[in-house]
C-alpha cells in the first residue's frame, strides 16, 4: 500500500450524548465524507482505529459502520477497519465480521487481554 490514507472518525448523531441513544452513528454524514475523500484522490480509508470508536461503539453500530465504509469505497480504495476491543473474543468477532463484510484489513491495539496457558 502507498499514498495518502485518511483516518476518518465516526460521525455521531445529535443525541449521541444521551445514555438512552440506541444508534449514534451518523451514516449520512459519514457516507458523504468518505465518498468525497475518495473522489478527491485519497489512496485508502482507515476508520474505527484511533479515535476510540472501535471499542466504544455498540456491536450493531460498529458493524453498520464497517458495512457502510466497504460499500462506499466499492473497491475504489482499500478500507482498513479498527477492531480493538476490551476482550480478545470480541476483537476476534470484529475481525471476522470485517473480513466477511469485505474490509481489506484490520488494526488492533493492545486493549485486548490475552491469556496464555
N, C-alpha and C positions, 0 to 999 in steps of 0.2 A: 504494500500500500504506500501511497505517496500523496503529496499535495496538502491541501487545506481540509482538515477535519474540524467540524464545529461541534462544540459541546452545547447542546440545547437543553435548557431547563424545562421542567414540566410546568405548563401554564395552569394556574388554578382558577376555579370559578370564584365569583364574588363571595360565596358562602363558605369558602374553604376554612375559615377560622372557627366555624361552628362545630362543636363536638357531635352535633346531630347530622352533619353533612354525610351523605352516603356516596356521593360521586363528585370529587373535587377536580377532576381532570377536565380542563377546557379544551376539548377536542378541536373545536373550530379554529381557535387562535393558533394552537399547536400545528394543525394541518397547514394553515396559511403560511406560517413561518417556514416550515420545512420545505414546502413547495417553492417558496421564494428563494430560499438559500440554495436549493438545488438548481433552479433556473439561473441564478446569479453565478453559478460555477463552482460551488464547493465540491470537494472530492469525496466527502463522506460525512456521515452523521453519527454522533455519539450522544446518547441520552440515557437518563437514569444512572449516570455514572458518578458524578462528583458533587452534585447539588443536594444530595441527601434523599432523593426520591426513591432510590432503589430499595431502601429498607423502611421507608415510611409510608409509601402508598399502600392502600389495601390491595389484596390479591387481584380482584377484578379490575381495579384501576390500573395496576401495573400491566396486566395482560392486555387491556384495551390499548394502552399507550404503545406497547410493542406492536400490536396488530396495525395500529394507525401509522406508526413510523415505517413499517415494512411496506404497507400499501401505498403510502405517499411516495416513497422512494421508487417503487416499481422497478427495481433493478437498475435504476439510473446511477446510483452511488451505493457503496456499502453502508450498512446500518449496523452499528455496534451498540449493544444494549448492556447496561449495568444490571447485574443480577445479585448484588450483595444482599445478604440477609443476616439477621441476628442468629440464625442457626443453619447448620450445614444442610439439613434435609430440605428446608425451604429454598436455599440457594440452588440446590440440585434441581428442584422442581421448576424454578425460574429459568434455569439454563435449558432444561428440556422444552419448556414452553417456547422460549425464544427461538430455539432451533426448529421446532415444528412450525412456528409462525413464519420462518424464513429469514430471520436475522442472520447477518453474515459473521457475527462474532459476539462474544460476551466479555465483560470485565467483572472482576470481583475484587473486593478489598479484604482486609484481614478481620472484618467484623464477624466472620463465621467462626464458630468454635469447632475445632477438630479434636476428636478423642482417639488416642492411639491405644491399641490393645496392650 
